Amino acid sequence: MTATQTDDTELWTMDDLARVLRRPRNTLRNDRSRRPETLPPAIKTPGRREPLWRPADVREWLASHLEKR
């Protein structure tokens, strides 16, 4: 995974998130603009077009979507 390092905190790019969620990057971009509630919470930093994601936030979001049996 190619990650951006900021203050010793790993941040994932859109490509990283696409690999983790096993969804096409374009689908994530569309969902981000049309249905942001279907994606994990992102970090939007000044001067950067695309958001970044903290791995811990993505893991927590995934855990909250586990199917109950």
C-alpha positions as CSV (number, residue, x, y, z in Angstrom):
1,M,0.0,0.0,0.0
2,T,1.3,3.4,-0.9
3,A,0.5,5.7,2.0
4,T,1.3,9.3,2.8
5,Q,3.1,9.9,6.1
6,T,2.1,13.0,8.1
7,D,3.5,13.6,11.6
8,D,4.1,9.8,12.0
9,T,0.4,9.1,11.2
10,E,-0.3,6.9,8.2
11,L,-2.9,8.3,5.8
12,W,-4.5,6.4,2.9
13,T,-5.1,7.8,-0.5
14,M,-8.1,7.1,-2.7
15,D,-6.2,4.4,-4.4
16,D,-5.4,2.8,-1.0
17,L,-9.0,2.9,0.0
18,A,-10.1,1.4,-3.3
19,R,-7.8,-1.6,-2.7
20,V,-9.0,-2.1,0.9
21,L,-12.7,-1.8,-0.1
22,R,-12.2,-3.7,-3.3
23,R,-14.1,-1.2,-5.3
24,P,-13.0,0.8,-8.4
25,R,-11.5,4.2,-7.7
26,N,-14.1,5.9,-10.0
27,T,-16.9,4.4,-8.0
28,L,-15.4,5.8,-4.8
29,R,-15.1,9.2,-6.4
30,N,-18.7,9.1,-7.5
31,D,-19.9,7.9,-4.1
32,R,-17.9,10.7,-2.4
33,S,-19.8,13.3,-4.3
34,R,-23.2,11.7,-4.6
35,R,-23.5,9.5,-1.5
36,P,-20.8,10.4,1.0
37,E,-22.5,8.4,3.8
38,T,-21.5,5.2,2.0
39,L,-17.8,5.8,2.7
40,P,-15.7,6.0,5.8
41,P,-15.1,9.5,7.2
42,A,-12.3,11.3,5.4
43,I,-9.8,14.0,6.1
44,K,-9.8,17.0,3.7
45,T,-6.6,18.9,4.0
46,P,-6.0,22.4,2.6
47,G,-4.2,22.5,-0.7
48,R,-5.1,18.9,-1.6
49,R,-7.8,17.9,-4.0
50,E,-8.5,14.5,-2.8
51,P,-9.3,13.5,0.7
52,L,-7.2,11.1,2.8
53,W,-8.3,8.4,5.3
54,R,-6.9,7.2,8.6
55,P,-6.6,3.4,8.6
56,A,-8.1,3.3,12.1
57,D,-11.2,5.2,10.9
58,V,-11.6,2.9,8.0
59,R,-11.3,-0.2,10.2
60,E,-13.9,1.2,12.6
61,W,-16.2,2.0,9.8
62,L,-15.9,-1.5,8.4
63,A,-16.5,-3.0,11.8
64,S,-19.7,-0.9,12.1
65,H,-21.0,-2.6,8.9
66,L,-20.6,-6.2,9.9
67,E,-23.6,-8.3,9.1
68,K,-25.3,-9.7,12.1
69,R,-26.1,-13.4,11.9
